[in-house]
Amino acid sequence: MSRFTLTKRARPMRRHATLSAVAATAFAVLAPALGPAADAEAASTATVTCASPSVPIYHVDAIAQLRRWSYTNPLEITPGWAQQQIGDGWGGLNVFSGGSGVLYAIDSSGNLNWYKDQNYGGGVQSWDPASASVIGTGWGGFTSVFAGGQGDIYAIDSAGALHWYGYTGTNGVSSWAPNSGAVIGTGWNGFTNVFAGGQGIIYAVDGSGNIRWYQYSDPTSSTGTWAGGGTIGAGWNAFTQFGSTGGGIIFARDASGNLWWYRDMDPLGGSSSWANGGNGINEGTGWGPSQIVADVNGCTAS
């Protein structure tokens, strides 16, 4: 299936909130606090459940094909991959996961497009008929956009303000929660990479290569509060791209195109507790320069 053959659009689109219409109240992130050493495997360990039979990771290859990689062992340090092409014509898009097979893509005109991989657990190419529906406009001005898996979408503007959006539509309908576009944090332009870990968890890598843990208490609204801000690891500036399948599972790509697996053992608590003594496991090569679009709903911590 070519992305550009999906011509069906949702009902007449309602433009979502823009930077000029954000809510006046901003919830600044907590001041960073220095955390414990990165490689300590501490006692705090979450119980994590992952989707069966596999969790998907997507990437756009060098010839603009969309590929789904089905990962059967996200909690293990041994790879178990199966991959297939599920689309083409995906070049030039900023693609990120909405969880459970939902993909968002920002095109060169700043349109936010909705897709649903109906066989995200593995299997033949199958797309929801409403895939490629435009659900919003004006998304091209953000420096970073990522989603947490519950319809929540986070966007960082050039001034470092973190905006919250709540997508409430289904099947490509343009429907947004009240206060979408509200500023829920400031100072986020100090990070080189920011990505979601599901369940309100956000990881941020600063200019010194420290990885910091944050959790937003209510991902389904603009009125949540923040926990965390502490350093839970160091040396993460060796990587150029990140993705999480949720539950503390993090994939990181280095400058040579190697993909590395890490597991944060305390994703709900924010302590520095890592599997394998904090050492990454090489899960494959040839991942540069594509994005890592990991299904953020793949694993859940409790």
ChimeraX commands (.cxc) that place a marker at each C-alpha (Angstrom):
marker #1 position 0.00,0.00,0.00 radius 0.5
marker #1 position 1.35,3.35,-0.94 radius 0.5
marker #1 position 0.80,6.16,1.51 radius 0.5
marker #1 position -0.34,8.34,-1.34 radius 0.5
marker #1 position -3.07,5.94,-2.46 radius 0.5
marker #1 position -4.85,6.51,0.85 radius 0.5
marker #1 position -6.86,9.46,-0.35 radius 0.5
marker #1 position -9.89,9.16,1.92 radius 0.5
marker #1 position -10.16,12.07,4.32 radius 0.5
marker #1 position -12.11,12.43,7.52 radius 0.5
marker #1 position -15.12,14.66,7.93 radius 0.5
marker #1 position -14.48,18.42,7.53 radius 0.5
marker #1 position -11.44,19.17,9.62 radius 0.5
marker #1 position -11.48,21.41,12.68 radius 0.5
marker #1 position -8.23,23.25,13.15 radius 0.5
marker #1 position -6.76,22.43,16.53 radius 0.5
marker #1 position -5.40,25.03,18.91 radius 0.5
marker #1 position -2.33,26.88,17.69 radius 0.5
marker #1 position 0.45,28.65,19.53 radius 0.5
marker #1 position -1.55,31.87,19.54 radius 0.5
marker #1 position -4.49,30.19,21.29 radius 0.5
marker #1 position -2.84,28.23,24.07 radius 0.5
marker #1 position -4.15,28.33,27.60 radius 0.5
marker #1 position -2.64,31.08,29.74 radius 0.5
marker #1 position -1.64,28.82,32.63 radius 0.5
marker #1 position 1.72,27.04,32.31 radius 0.5
marker #1 position 3.00,24.32,34.58 radius 0.5
marker #1 position 6.79,24.66,34.56 radius 0.5
marker #1 position 8.79,21.47,34.81 radius 0.5
marker #1 position 10.54,20.73,38.08 radius 0.5
marker #1 position 14.05,22.09,38.48 radius 0.5
marker #1 position 16.52,19.34,37.53 radius 0.5
marker #1 position 17.88,17.41,40.48 radius 0.5
marker #1 position 20.98,15.26,40.29 radius 0.5
marker #1 position 20.13,11.58,40.47 radius 0.5
marker #1 position 22.12,8.45,41.39 radius 0.5
marker #1 position 24.70,6.70,39.25 radius 0.5
marker #1 position 23.55,5.39,35.86 radius 0.5
marker #1 position 24.72,1.79,36.07 radius 0.5
marker #1 position 23.40,0.82,39.48 radius 0.5
marker #1 position 20.80,-1.96,39.30 radius 0.5
marker #1 position 18.71,-0.90,42.27 radius 0.5
marker #1 position 15.99,-2.78,44.14 radius 0.5
marker #1 position 13.07,-0.90,42.57 radius 0.5
marker #1 position 11.72,-3.12,39.80 radius 0.5
marker #1 position 8.38,-2.64,38.04 radius 0.5
marker #1 position 6.20,-5.48,36.85 radius 0.5
marker #1 position 5.96,-5.11,33.08 radius 0.5
marker #1 position 3.49,-6.76,30.72 radius 0.5
marker #1 position 4.03,-6.63,26.95 radius 0.5
marker #1 position 1.64,-7.22,24.09 radius 0.5
marker #1 position 1.56,-10.66,22.53 radius 0.5
marker #1 position 2.71,-12.05,20.18 radius 0.5
marker #1 position 4.96,-9.09,19.37 radius 0.5
marker #1 position 5.51,-5.37,19.79 radius 0.5
marker #1 position 6.06,-3.32,16.62 radius 0.5
marker #1 position 8.79,-0.85,15.80 radius 0.5
marker #1 position 8.51,1.06,12.53 radius 0.5
marker #1 position 11.03,2.85,10.40 radius 0.5
marker #1 position 11.18,4.57,7.03 radius 0.5
marker #1 position 14.04,3.17,4.97 radius 0.5
marker #1 position 16.33,4.91,2.48 radius 0.5
marker #1 position 13.84,4.48,-0.38 radius 0.5
marker #1 position 10.86,5.84,1.58 radius 0.5
marker #1 position 9.35,2.44,2.39 radius 0.5
marker #1 position 7.63,2.00,5.74 radius 0.5
marker #1 position 8.74,-1.19,7.47 radius 0.5
marker #1 position 7.27,-2.88,10.52 radius 0.5
marker #1 position 9.66,-4.80,12.75 radius 0.5
marker #1 position 7.87,-7.21,15.06 radius 0.5
marker #1 position 9.81,-7.70,18.30 radius 0.5
marker #1 position 8.84,-10.83,20.21 radius 0.5
marker #1 position 11.05,-10.42,23.27 radius 0.5
marker #1 position 11.00,-6.77,24.38 radius 0.5
marker #1 position 11.83,-7.68,28.00 radius 0.5
marker #1 position 14.76,-9.90,27.04 radius 0.5
marker #1 position 18.29,-9.08,25.95 radius 0.5
marker #1 position 18.19,-11.45,22.99 radius 0.5
marker #1 position 16.66,-10.15,19.77 radius 0.5
marker #1 position 13.69,-11.77,18.10 radius 0.5
marker #1 position 12.86,-9.80,14.95 radius 0.5
marker #1 position 10.58,-10.29,11.96 radius 0.5
marker #1 position 10.10,-7.47,9.47 radius 0.5
marker #1 position 8.11,-6.59,6.39 radius 0.5
marker #1 position 7.33,-3.63,4.16 radius 0.5
marker #1 position 3.85,-2.23,4.84 radius 0.5
marker #1 position 3.88,0.98,2.81 radius 0.5
marker #1 position 5.80,3.25,0.47 radius 0.5
marker #1 position 5.98,6.96,-0.25 radius 0.5
marker #1 position 6.75,7.81,3.39 radius 0.5
marker #1 position 9.79,9.98,2.66 radius 0.5
marker #1 position 9.93,13.50,4.07 radius 0.5
marker #1 position 7.49,12.81,6.91 radius 0.5
marker #1 position 8.00,13.20,10.65 radius 0.5
marker #1 position 6.47,9.92,11.85 radius 0.5
marker #1 position 5.75,9.07,15.50 radius 0.5
marker #1 position 3.73,6.45,17.35 radius 0.5
marker #1 position 0.35,6.97,18.96 radius 0.5
marker #1 position 0.37,3.44,20.35 radius 0.5
marker #1 position -1.53,0.26,19.45 radius 0.5
marker #1 position -0.78,0.60,15.74 radius 0.5
marker #1 position -1.69,4.30,15.46 radius 0.5
marker #1 position 0.89,6.34,13.57 radius 0.5
marker #1 position 0.94,10.11,13.23 radius 0.5
marker #1 position 2.83,11.80,10.40 radius 0.5
marker #1 position 3.57,15.50,9.93 radius 0.5
marker #1 position 4.03,16.35,6.27 radius 0.5
marker #1 position 5.93,19.20,4.62 radius 0.5
marker #1 position 2.84,21.45,4.78 radius 0.5
marker #1 position 2.55,21.02,8.54 radius 0.5
marker #1 position -0.52,18.77,8.34 radius 0.5
marker #1 position -0.91,16.12,11.02 radius 0.5
marker #1 position -2.03,12.86,9.40 radius 0.5
marker #1 position -3.56,9.84,11.16 radius 0.5
marker #1 position -2.90,6.18,10.26 radius 0.5
marker #1 position -3.83,2.86,11.84 radius 0.5
marker #1 position -1.88,-0.34,11.19 radius 0.5
marker #1 position -4.60,-2.92,11.80 radius 0.5
marker #1 position -2.11,-5.79,12.03 radius 0.5
marker #1 position 0.37,-4.07,14.33 radius 0.5
marker #1 position 0.74,-7.30,16.32 radius 0.5
marker #1 position 2.22,-8.94,13.24 radius 0.5
marker #1 position 0.87,-10.17,9.93 radius 0.5
marker #1 position 0.10,-8.92,6.47 radius 0.5
marker #1 position -0.22,-5.27,5.53 radius 0.5
marker #1 position -3.65,-3.96,6.52 radius 0.5
marker #1 position -4.57,-0.30,7.05 radius 0.5
marker #1 position -7.69,1.26,8.50 radius 0.5
marker #1 position -9.65,2.74,5.55 radius 0.5
marker #1 position -9.49,6.20,7.13 radius 0.5
marker #1 position -5.68,6.15,7.18 radius 0.5
marker #1 position -4.09,9.32,5.76 radius 0.5
marker #1 position -6.87,11.50,7.19 radius 0.5
marker #1 position -5.72,14.99,8.14 radius 0.5
marker #1 position -6.58,15.61,11.80 radius 0.5
marker #1 position -4.82,18.93,12.30 radius 0.5
marker #1 position -2.82,21.73,10.68 radius 0.5
marker #1 position -0.02,24.04,11.73 radius 0.5
marker #1 position 2.23,21.34,13.18 radius 0.5
marker #1 position 5.32,22.24,11.16 radius 0.5
marker #1 position 6.58,24.91,13.56 radius 0.5
marker #1 position 7.51,22.63,16.45 radius 0.5
marker #1 position 11.06,21.48,17.09 radius 0.5
marker #1 position 9.92,18.13,18.52 radius 0.5
marker #1 position 6.61,16.24,18.55 radius 0.5
marker #1 position 5.96,12.88,20.24 radius 0.5
marker #1 position 3.01,10.97,21.70 radius 0.5
marker #1 position 2.44,9.04,24.91 radius 0.5
marker #1 position -0.06,6.46,23.76 radius 0.5
marker #1 position -3.36,7.60,25.30 radius 0.5
marker #1 position -4.24,10.15,22.67 radius 0.5
marker #1 position -1.83,12.56,24.33 radius 0.5
marker #1 position 0.56,14.37,22.02 radius 0.5
marker #1 position 3.39,16.60,23.24 radius 0.5
marker #1 position 5.00,19.34,21.16 radius 0.5
marker #1 position 7.98,21.56,21.97 radius 0.5
marker #1 position 8.14,24.98,20.33 radius 0.5
marker #1 position 11.24,27.02,19.50 radius 0.5
marker #1 position 11.03,28.89,22.82 radius 0.5
marker #1 position 11.18,25.61,24.77 radius 0.5
marker #1 position 7.51,25.54,25.83 radius 0.5
marker #1 position 6.00,22.05,26.08 radius 0.5
marker #1 position 2.44,21.91,24.72 radius 0.5
marker #1 position -0.15,19.23,25.46 radius 0.5
marker #1 position -2.76,18.02,22.98 radius 0.5
marker #1 position -5.41,15.38,23.53 radius 0.5
marker #1 position -6.60,13.58,20.40 radius 0.5
marker #1 position -10.07,12.21,21.12 radius 0.5
marker #1 position -11.04,11.12,17.64 radius 0.5
marker #1 position -11.25,7.62,16.22 radius 0.5
marker #1 position -10.84,6.41,12.67 radius 0.5
marker #1 position -9.20,9.62,11.53 radius 0.5
marker #1 position -11.90,12.02,12.74 radius 0.5
marker #1 position -10.47,15.42,13.72 radius 0.5
marker #1 position -11.53,15.75,17.36 radius 0.5
marker #1 position -9.47,17.34,20.13 radius 0.5
marker #1 position -9.87,17.61,23.89 radius 0.5
marker #1 position -10.57,21.00,25.51 radius 0.5
marker #1 position -7.43,23.06,26.17 radius 0.5
marker #1 position -5.44,21.21,23.52 radius 0.5
marker #1 position -2.36,23.32,22.87 radius 0.5
marker #1 position -1.99,24.36,26.52 radius 0.5
marker #1 position 1.54,24.92,27.80 radius 0.5
marker #1 position 2.36,22.38,30.52 radius 0.5
marker #1 position 6.07,23.07,30.90 radius 0.5
marker #1 position 8.90,25.43,29.99 radius 0.5
marker #1 position 12.63,25.14,29.45 radius 0.5
marker #1 position 12.47,22.06,27.24 radius 0.5
marker #1 position 14.75,23.58,24.59 radius 0.5
marker #1 position 17.68,22.68,26.82 radius 0.5
marker #1 position 17.44,19.03,25.76 radius 0.5
marker #1 position 18.92,17.40,22.68 radius 0.5
marker #1 position 16.35,14.58,22.59 radius 0.5
marker #1 position 12.97,14.12,24.26 radius 0.5
marker #1 position 10.75,11.03,23.91 radius 0.5
marker #1 position 7.77,9.42,25.63 radius 0.5
marker #1 position 7.83,6.18,27.59 radius 0.5
marker #1 position 4.06,5.76,27.97 radius 0.5
marker #1 position 1.95,6.24,31.12 radius 0.5
marker #1 position 2.90,9.90,31.32 radius 0.5
marker #1 position 6.63,9.13,31.37 radius 0.5
marker #1 position 8.95,11.41,29.41 radius 0.5
marker #1 position 12.69,10.87,29.04 radius 0.5
marker #1 position 14.93,13.83,28.14 radius 0.5
marker #1 position 18.63,13.85,27.21 radius 0.5
marker #1 position 20.44,17.06,28.08 radius 0.5
marker #1 position 23.47,18.65,26.44 radius 0.5
marker #1 position 25.86,16.83,28.78 radius 0.5
marker #1 position 24.45,13.43,27.82 radius 0.5
marker #1 position 22.48,12.87,31.02 radius 0.5
marker #1 position 19.12,11.17,30.67 radius 0.5
marker #1 position 16.41,12.59,32.93 radius 0.5
marker #1 position 13.10,11.06,33.98 radius 0.5
marker #1 position 9.82,12.95,34.22 radius 0.5
marker #1 position 6.25,11.83,34.75 radius 0.5
marker #1 position 3.16,13.86,33.94 radius 0.5
marker #1 position 0.39,12.82,36.33 radius 0.5
marker #1 position -2.59,13.09,33.98 radius 0.5
marker #1 position -1.70,12.51,30.32 radius 0.5
marker #1 position -5.37,12.84,29.32 radius 0.5
marker #1 position -5.65,16.49,30.39 radius 0.5
marker #1 position -3.74,19.77,30.52 radius 0.5
marker #1 position -4.01,20.04,34.32 radius 0.5
marker #1 position -1.58,17.35,35.43 radius 0.5
marker #1 position 1.42,17.86,37.68 radius 0.5
marker #1 position 5.05,16.86,37.28 radius 0.5
marker #1 position 7.28,14.42,39.14 radius 0.5
marker #1 position 10.94,13.77,38.59 radius 0.5
marker #1 position 13.57,15.79,36.79 radius 0.5
marker #1 position 16.48,13.83,38.22 radius 0.5
marker #1 position 19.33,12.23,36.29 radius 0.5
marker #1 position 18.97,8.47,35.91 radius 0.5
marker #1 position 21.87,7.87,33.54 radius 0.5
marker #1 position 24.86,9.40,31.78 radius 0.5
marker #1 position 26.61,9.05,28.41 radius 0.5
marker #1 position 23.43,9.15,26.33 radius 0.5
marker #1 position 24.85,11.79,23.98 radius 0.5
marker #1 position 26.42,8.87,22.11 radius 0.5
marker #1 position 23.00,8.31,20.54 radius 0.5
marker #1 position 21.19,10.23,17.83 radius 0.5
marker #1 position 17.65,8.80,18.03 radius 0.5
marker #1 position 15.46,7.15,20.66 radius 0.5
marker #1 position 12.20,5.27,20.97 radius 0.5
marker #1 position 10.35,3.40,23.71 radius 0.5
marker #1 position 7.87,0.54,23.58 radius 0.5
marker #1 position 6.70,1.53,27.07 radius 0.5
marker #1 position 7.37,-0.23,30.35 radius 0.5
marker #1 position 10.91,1.18,30.55 radius 0.5
marker #1 position 12.08,-0.47,27.29 radius 0.5
marker #1 position 14.26,2.01,25.37 radius 0.5
marker #1 position 15.87,1.62,21.96 radius 0.5
marker #1 position 18.71,3.98,21.09 radius 0.5
marker #1 position 20.49,4.39,17.76 radius 0.5
marker #1 position 24.11,5.50,17.57 radius 0.5
marker #1 position 25.81,7.51,14.84 radius 0.5
marker #1 position 26.89,4.33,13.04 radius 0.5
marker #1 position 23.34,3.04,12.72 radius 0.5
marker #1 position 23.55,0.44,15.49 radius 0.5
marker #1 position 20.40,-0.13,17.53 radius 0.5
marker #1 position 20.83,-0.65,21.29 radius 0.5
marker #1 position 18.39,-2.06,23.84 radius 0.5
marker #1 position 18.10,-0.70,27.39 radius 0.5
marker #1 position 15.61,-1.42,30.14 radius 0.5
marker #1 position 14.76,1.09,32.84 radius 0.5
marker #1 position 13.73,-1.19,35.71 radius 0.5
marker #1 position 11.90,1.56,37.62 radius 0.5
marker #1 position 9.94,3.45,34.96 radius 0.5
marker #1 position 7.21,4.52,37.39 radius 0.5
marker #1 position 9.55,5.62,40.19 radius 0.5
marker #1 position 12.39,7.44,38.48 radius 0.5
marker #1 position 15.27,5.83,40.34 radius 0.5
marker #1 position 18.43,4.85,38.49 radius 0.5
marker #1 position 17.80,1.13,38.07 radius 0.5
marker #1 position 18.86,-0.54,34.82 radius 0.5
marker #1 position 18.85,-4.09,33.51 radius 0.5
marker #1 position 22.17,-5.67,32.53 radius 0.5
marker #1 position 24.07,-3.32,34.82 radius 0.5
marker #1 position 23.13,-0.35,32.66 radius 0.5
marker #1 position 24.94,-1.75,29.63 radius 0.5
marker #1 position 23.15,-1.62,26.30 radius 0.5
marker #1 position 22.62,-4.71,24.14 radius 0.5
marker #1 position 23.24,-4.41,20.40 radius 0.5
marker #1 position 20.05,-5.39,18.59 radius 0.5
marker #1 position 21.18,-4.85,15.00 radius 0.5
marker #1 position 22.84,-2.57,12.47 radius 0.5
marker #1 position 21.72,-0.50,9.50 radius 0.5
marker #1 position 19.22,1.69,11.37 radius 0.5
marker #1 position 20.62,5.02,10.23 radius 0.5
marker #1 position 19.42,7.58,9.46 radius 0.5
marker #1 position 15.76,6.63,9.96 radius 0.5
marker #1 position 13.54,7.52,12.89 radius 0.5
marker #1 position 12.79,4.91,15.55 radius 0.5
marker #1 position 9.01,4.72,15.74 radius 0.5
marker #1 position 8.43,2.33,18.62 radius 0.5
marker #1 position 4.84,1.49,19.60 radius 0.5
marker #1 position 4.66,3.24,22.96 radius 0.5
marker #1 position 1.74,1.06,24.12 radius 0.5
marker #1 position 3.67,-2.16,23.56 radius 0.5
marker #1 position 4.57,-2.68,27.23 radius 0.5
marker #1 position 2.93,-1.42,30.43 radius 0.5
marker #1 position 4.49,-1.11,33.91 radius 0.5
marker #1 position 2.73,-1.59,37.21 radius 0.5
marker link #1:1,2 radius 0.2
marker link #1:2,3 radius 0.2
marker link #1:3,4 radius 0.2
marker link #1:4,5 radius 0.2
marker link #1:5,6 radius 0.2
marker link #1:6,7 radius 0.2
marker link #1:7,8 radius 0.2
marker link #1:8,9 radius 0.2
marker link #1:9,10 radius 0.2
marker link #1:10,11 radius 0.2
marker link #1:11,12 radius 0.2
marker link #1:12,13 radius 0.2
marker link #1:13,14 radius 0.2
marker link #1:14,15 radius 0.2
marker link #1:15,16 radius 0.2
marker link #1:16,17 radius 0.2
marker link #1:17,18 radius 0.2
marker link #1:18,19 radius 0.2
marker link #1:19,20 radius 0.2
marker link #1:20,21 radius 0.2
marker link #1:21,22 radius 0.2
marker link #1:22,23 radius 0.2
marker link #1:23,24 radius 0.2
marker link #1:24,25 radius 0.2
marker link #1:25,26 radius 0.2
marker link #1:26,27 radius 0.2
marker link #1:27,28 radius 0.2
marker link #1:28,29 radius 0.2
marker link #1:29,30 radius 0.2
marker link #1:30,31 radius 0.2
marker link #1:31,32 radius 0.2
marker link #1:32,33 radius 0.2
marker link #1:33,34 radius 0.2
marker link #1:34,35 radius 0.2
marker link #1:35,36 radius 0.2
marker link #1:36,37 radius 0.2
marker link #1:37,38 radius 0.2
marker link #1:38,39 radius 0.2
marker link #1:39,40 radius 0.2
marker link #1:40,41 radius 0.2
marker link #1:41,42 radius 0.2
marker link #1:42,43 radius 0.2
marker link #1:43,44 radius 0.2
marker link #1:44,45 radius 0.2
marker link #1:45,46 radius 0.2
marker link #1:46,47 radius 0.2
marker link #1:47,48 radius 0.2
marker link #1:48,49 radius 0.2
marker link #1:49,50 radius 0.2
marker link #1:50,51 radius 0.2
marker link #1:51,52 radius 0.2
marker link #1:52,53 radius 0.2
marker link #1:53,54 radius 0.2
marker link #1:54,55 radius 0.2
marker link #1:55,56 radius 0.2
marker link #1:56,57 radius 0.2
marker link #1:57,58 radius 0.2
marker link #1:58,59 radius 0.2
marker link #1:59,60 radius 0.2
marker link #1:60,61 radius 0.2
marker link #1:61,62 radius 0.2
marker link #1:62,63 radius 0.2
marker link #1:63,64 radius 0.2
marker link #1:64,65 radius 0.2
marker link #1:65,66 radius 0.2
marker link #1:66,67 radius 0.2
marker link #1:67,68 radius 0.2
marker link #1:68,69 radius 0.2
marker link #1:69,70 radius 0.2
marker link #1:70,71 radius 0.2
marker link #1:71,72 radius 0.2
marker link #1:72,73 radius 0.2
marker link #1:73,74 radius 0.2
marker link #1:74,75 radius 0.2
marker link #1:75,76 radius 0.2
marker link #1:76,77 radius 0.2
marker link #1:77,78 radius 0.2
marker link #1:78,79 radius 0.2
marker link #1:79,80 radius 0.2
marker link #1:80,81 radius 0.2
marker link #1:81,82 radius 0.2
marker link #1:82,83 radius 0.2
marker link #1:83,84 radius 0.2
marker link #1:84,85 radius 0.2
marker link #1:85,86 radius 0.2
marker link #1:86,87 radius 0.2
marker link #1:87,88 radius 0.2
marker link #1:88,89 radius 0.2
marker link #1:89,90 radius 0.2
marker link #1:90,91 radius 0.2
marker link #1:91,92 radius 0.2
marker link #1:92,93 radius 0.2
marker link #1:93,94 radius 0.2
marker link #1:94,95 radius 0.2
marker link #1:95,96 radius 0.2
marker link #1:96,97 radius 0.2
marker link #1:97,98 radius 0.2
marker link #1:98,99 radius 0.2
marker link #1:99,100 radius 0.2
marker link #1:100,101 radius 0.2
marker link #1:101,102 radius 0.2
marker link #1:102,103 radius 0.2
marker link #1:103,104 radius 0.2
marker link #1:104,105 radius 0.2
marker link #1:105,106 radius 0.2
marker link #1:106,107 radius 0.2
marker link #1:107,108 radius 0.2
marker link #1:108,109 radius 0.2
marker link #1:109,110 radius 0.2
marker link #1:110,111 radius 0.2
marker link #1:111,112 radius 0.2
marker link #1:112,113 radius 0.2
marker link #1:113,114 radius 0.2
marker link #1:114,115 radius 0.2
marker link #1:115,116 radius 0.2
marker link #1:116,117 radius 0.2
marker link #1:117,118 radius 0.2
marker link #1:118,119 radius 0.2
marker link #1:119,120 radius 0.2
marker link #1:120,121 radius 0.2
marker link #1:121,122 radius 0.2
marker link #1:122,123 radius 0.2
marker link #1:123,124 radius 0.2
marker link #1:124,125 radius 0.2
marker link #1:125,126 radius 0.2
marker link #1:126,127 radius 0.2
marker link #1:127,128 radius 0.2
marker link #1:128,129 radius 0.2
marker link #1:129,130 radius 0.2
marker link #1:130,131 radius 0.2
marker link #1:131,132 radius 0.2
marker link #1:132,133 radius 0.2
marker link #1:133,134 radius 0.2
marker link #1:134,135 radius 0.2
marker link #1:135,136 radius 0.2
marker link #1:136,137 radius 0.2
marker link #1:137,138 radius 0.2
marker link #1:138,139 radius 0.2
marker link #1:139,140 radius 0.2
marker link #1:140,141 radius 0.2
marker link #1:141,142 radius 0.2
marker link #1:142,143 radius 0.2
marker link #1:143,144 radius 0.2
marker link #1:144,145 radius 0.2
marker link #1:145,146 radius 0.2
marker link #1:146,147 radius 0.2
marker link #1:147,148 radius 0.2
marker link #1:148,149 radius 0.2
marker link #1:149,150 radius 0.2
marker link #1:150,151 radius 0.2
marker link #1:151,152 radius 0.2
marker link #1:152,153 radius 0.2
marker link #1:153,154 radius 0.2
marker link #1:154,155 radius 0.2
marker link #1:155,156 radius 0.2
marker link #1:156,157 radius 0.2
marker link #1:157,158 radius 0.2
marker link #1:158,159 radius 0.2
marker link #1:159,160 radius 0.2
marker link #1:160,161 radius 0.2
marker link #1:161,162 radius 0.2
marker link #1:162,163 radius 0.2
marker link #1:163,164 radius 0.2
marker link #1:164,165 radius 0.2
marker link #1:165,166 radius 0.2
marker link #1:166,167 radius 0.2
marker link #1:167,168 radius 0.2
marker link #1:168,169 radius 0.2
marker link #1:169,170 radius 0.2
marker link #1:170,171 radius 0.2
marker link #1:171,172 radius 0.2
marker link #1:172,173 radius 0.2
marker link #1:173,174 radius 0.2
marker link #1:174,175 radius 0.2
marker link #1:175,176 radius 0.2
marker link #1:176,177 radius 0.2
marker link #1:177,178 radius 0.2
marker link #1:178,179 radius 0.2
marker link #1:179,180 radius 0.2
marker link #1:180,181 radius 0.2
marker link #1:181,182 radius 0.2
marker link #1:182,183 radius 0.2
marker link #1:183,184 radius 0.2
marker link #1:184,185 radius 0.2
marker link #1:185,186 radius 0.2
marker link #1:186,187 radius 0.2
marker link #1:187,188 radius 0.2
marker link #1:188,189 radius 0.2
marker link #1:189,190 radius 0.2
marker link #1:190,191 radius 0.2
marker link #1:191,192 radius 0.2
marker link #1:192,193 radius 0.2
marker link #1:193,194 radius 0.2
marker link #1:194,195 radius 0.2
marker link #1:195,196 radius 0.2
marker link #1:196,197 radius 0.2
marker link #1:197,198 radius 0.2
marker link #1:198,199 radius 0.2
marker link #1:199,200 radius 0.2
marker link #1:200,201 radius 0.2
marker link #1:201,202 radius 0.2
marker link #1:202,203 radius 0.2
marker link #1:203,204 radius 0.2
marker link #1:204,205 radius 0.2
marker link #1:205,206 radius 0.2
marker link #1:206,207 radius 0.2
marker link #1:207,208 radius 0.2
marker link #1:208,209 radius 0.2
marker link #1:209,210 radius 0.2
marker link #1:210,211 radius 0.2
marker link #1:211,212 radius 0.2
marker link #1:212,213 radius 0.2
marker link #1:213,214 radius 0.2
marker link #1:214,215 radius 0.2
marker link #1:215,216 radius 0.2
marker link #1:216,217 radius 0.2
marker link #1:217,218 radius 0.2
marker link #1:218,219 radius 0.2
marker link #1:219,220 radius 0.2
marker link #1:220,221 radius 0.2
marker link #1:221,222 radius 0.2
marker link #1:222,223 radius 0.2
marker link #1:223,224 radius 0.2
marker link #1:224,225 radius 0.2
marker link #1:225,226 radius 0.2
marker link #1:226,227 radius 0.2
marker link #1:227,228 radius 0.2
marker link #1:228,229 radius 0.2
marker link #1:229,230 radius 0.2
marker link #1:230,231 radius 0.2
marker link #1:231,232 radius 0.2
marker link #1:232,233 radius 0.2
marker link #1:233,234 radius 0.2
marker link #1:234,235 radius 0.2
marker link #1:235,236 radius 0.2
marker link #1:236,237 radius 0.2
marker link #1:237,238 radius 0.2
marker link #1:238,239 radius 0.2
marker link #1:239,240 radius 0.2
marker link #1:240,241 radius 0.2
marker link #1:241,242 radius 0.2
marker link #1:242,243 radius 0.2
marker link #1:243,244 radius 0.2
marker link #1:244,245 radius 0.2
marker link #1:245,246 radius 0.2
marker link #1:246,247 radius 0.2
marker link #1:247,248 radius 0.2
marker link #1:248,249 radius 0.2
marker link #1:249,250 radius 0.2
marker link #1:250,251 radius 0.2
marker link #1:251,252 radius 0.2
marker link #1:252,253 radius 0.2
marker link #1:253,254 radius 0.2
marker link #1:254,255 radius 0.2
marker link #1:255,256 radius 0.2
marker link #1:256,257 radius 0.2
marker link #1:257,258 radius 0.2
marker link #1:258,259 radius 0.2
marker link #1:259,260 radius 0.2
marker link #1:260,261 radius 0.2
marker link #1:261,262 radius 0.2
marker link #1:262,263 radius 0.2
marker link #1:263,264 radius 0.2
marker link #1:264,265 radius 0.2
marker link #1:265,266 radius 0.2
marker link #1:266,267 radius 0.2
marker link #1:267,268 radius 0.2
marker link #1:268,269 radius 0.2
marker link #1:269,270 radius 0.2
marker link #1:270,271 radius 0.2
marker link #1:271,272 radius 0.2
marker link #1:272,273 radius 0.2
marker link #1:273,274 radius 0.2
marker link #1:274,275 radius 0.2
marker link #1:275,276 radius 0.2
marker link #1:276,277 radius 0.2
marker link #1:277,278 radius 0.2
marker link #1:278,279 radius 0.2
marker link #1:279,280 radius 0.2
marker link #1:280,281 radius 0.2
marker link #1:281,282 radius 0.2
marker link #1:282,283 radius 0.2
marker link #1:283,284 radius 0.2
marker link #1:284,285 radius 0.2
marker link #1:285,286 radius 0.2
marker link #1:286,287 radius 0.2
marker link #1:287,288 radius 0.2
marker link #1:288,289 radius 0.2
marker link #1:289,290 radius 0.2
marker link #1:290,291 radius 0.2
marker link #1:291,292 radius 0.2
marker link #1:292,293 radius 0.2
marker link #1:293,294 radius 0.2
marker link #1:294,295 radius 0.2
marker link #1:295,296 radius 0.2
marker link #1:296,297 radius 0.2
marker link #1:297,298 radius 0.2
marker link #1:298,299 radius 0.2
marker link #1:299,300 radius 0.2
marker link #1:300,301 radius 0.2
marker link #1:301,302 radius 0.2
view
